[in-house]
């Protein structure tokens, strides 16, 4: 018993009781802070990497390390003015250095501050291993991914429930020949439509992204776009069409819409992205610099 | 190994000999002659001073001054992490000489056991936390001890009929049977997609609590031996 309590006392050096990311400063650098498990389920339904989720299950607590790049990002976010066009941040580094965890730290901070968080856990999942590719009904030469889109919509709903009731659509959207969403309806209806009819899921995602981009500049809320593995959007895919010709990323609806979000022609938020070699396609395992992975 | 015609393998004093129809042939042999002694790996023995040693240990140390010593094999170390039972188990799990894979599977199994026990520990109420054992090595040793049979069966042929005779087992044979049963159980009776570490950790935890398929197998063997008590006099060693 005594040995255990003295061990816990010495381990307390590595922990900090400050669980609000807004108050994290340089003296918390290198220490772990705990996130309550209900918050983890609400803020990160799909965002945390799987080894970390295993750790949460084993130790019954989610403790995230406060890292220096995360602190830097938080100071930038706190001091940037949201009237200017969005600043796009890229987190890069070698494998296993904590890029995804830095992103999750920033997402937690923004969720605490009340921003609308658009978290894409791994963009690589959208460009590989897709069983069902359908031709898009909206544009003839694009391909839809119903499964990935519907799972993303489900998780998006969990993170941003309260926002979905407040934001209204600014245009009328037609789903197929008979159903449509009128102007002025809450965005939650678009999400419900995407979840109910899986065929329209990718288009629903596109609608959501478009509306959020247009309305974030008005100042009612701040939008954070967090994408992990952003090099997937500009790389190659392993998917093939029915005539065995390879699919380029522009032909996928999800990737096309996400690329539009990446352009900094909107304001009132931030774009934080991570480069990742681990899920990437056709890239050597020693590549980690932005130039090597993004190719531009 | 030399080919020979025989009915049963007779466990004689010197186990490295088979009885053939004509004469004794060597089966397993080493390049060291009988003078060579085994190397001392146990650190604690070396840290004891001369006065603390018992009589046999003092005699052993004096013998080492005059006898040559065998070279230590590469899988034997003085480190705190090395465990002869775990090494033996890893060797038995190995296939086609792939020791790297066997060792990593063993490490993953121990990690899986630790994770499962930690999960139980963190979710248990305060008064039950003491009873949960978290050390995977302790669980491994305890589980193996629970799986070892006490008595074994040997087939002896008399007058054309083969009888299953209950026979005492040596320590080595008991350990071998426990490990063999564990490994065959985990290789065969599992779902196609479960991995070896997961299945092994499950079986080890069940054996630790005296449940599971291997304990059942041991009980079946004991019952057979009990029911064949009448033939025990067929044994002549």
Interface residues (C-beta under 8 A of the other chain):
Chain A: X54 X57 X58 X59 X60 X61
Chain B: X115 X118 X119 X122 X123
